[in-house]
Amino acid sequence: MTEERAEPVLRVVRGDPDDEQLAALLAVVLSRTPATPAHHHRPGWSDRATRLRTGLRSGPGVWRTSTWR
């Protein structure tokens, strides 16, 4: 089984922080980052895409139903 290595979350460029300082920094960074992406689900009645015009259709009686949804 191969083990995948993830890139480090933080990288210290200067200085020599101790474990407590790194833990505090990591806690701040992780508290600002959402755990999962927010999904904004809009109900059908408030979806603005329904107000956009749809493509033209052809066929018998289409002109009567052209304004129906």
N, C-alpha and C positions, 0 to 999 in steps of 0.2 A: 504494500500500500504506500503510495507517495504522499508525502506531507506537504501541503501548500503553505507557503510562508507569506503572511500578509505584510504590507508595508507598515512601518511604525506609525503610530498616531501622532506622536510628538518626537522632535529631534532637538537635542540641546546643542546650540551652536557655540555659545560662550558660557563660561562659568562652570561651576561644579555644584549643582544643586543636590541637597541631601534627599532622602526618601520622603520626608514630610513635605518638602517644597514641591517635589514632583507629584505627590498625591494631591496636594491642594490645587496645583495647576490642572491636573487631569480632571479633578472634580468640577472645576469651573468650566473647562472646555466641554465636558460631557453634559453638564447641565444646560448649556446653551444650544446643544445639538439635539434636534428631535430624534426620538428613537425610530419612528416610522414616518414616512412621508404622509402628509395630510392629504386625504382624498376629499375633495369638495364635490359631493354629489348633489346635483340640483334636481329637484322634482321636475317632472315634465311640464307642468303648468308655468314654471318660472324660467324655463330654458329659452334663452333668446334665439337660439338657432331655429326654433320652430317658426319664428317670424320671418325668416329669410325665404325668398321665393324659391320654389322648387323648379326643376326643369320642365319644359313644355312637353306635353304628351299628345299623342295623336290617336284618333279612333272615334267611333260613333258615340255621340252624346258627351264627349269630353268637355265641350264648352259649357254644358249645364253644371257639371261638377267641378269646374275650374276654381271656384271660390270655396269649395268644401275642404275640410281638413280630415 
